[in-house]
């Protein structure tokens, strides 16, 4: 008869014993584990509460935006505002307008007879413009009134150096100065204008100064 191994015979008993011990150990661990878990939670919550710092956040100041200024009111004129019973309007008599003096008409042929003629050298008074001023005779009416000024005459000087026509461009009327300027220009001897070394008659502007000398 074959002898059986005693370990094989006792295996079921040992297996049951080990299983019972494992179950008892797990039950004991489950009994002790909640106590340790609660302590761990207490430690963790205490550490977290200490690590969190409270920060006071200041209240944001609300800036009040000023209101825009009110638009000025535009006054509206009333229809009755301009009606004033105390205002009286004088009647205009248009018959008196006929008594006003009309201004003298401008010379009609002054601009038509002045024609530009090209020249290389302008006419010059013999002896210079000083000789022209020496020929000026101051009118008595202007001298007594103390009238001074400059008269500009447009004069035509022909190829012989003679003034044959004149037009007043800028004058001082009713003083005699215009006529005095024309007479002074006509009494002055002139060198005619030259066009390619040939004498020609041309129109030129001549200023004549009237100035009173103080004694």
Order of alpha helices (4+ residues) and beta strands (2+ residues): alpha-alpha-alpha-beta-alpha-alpha-beta-beta-alpha-beta-beta-beta-beta
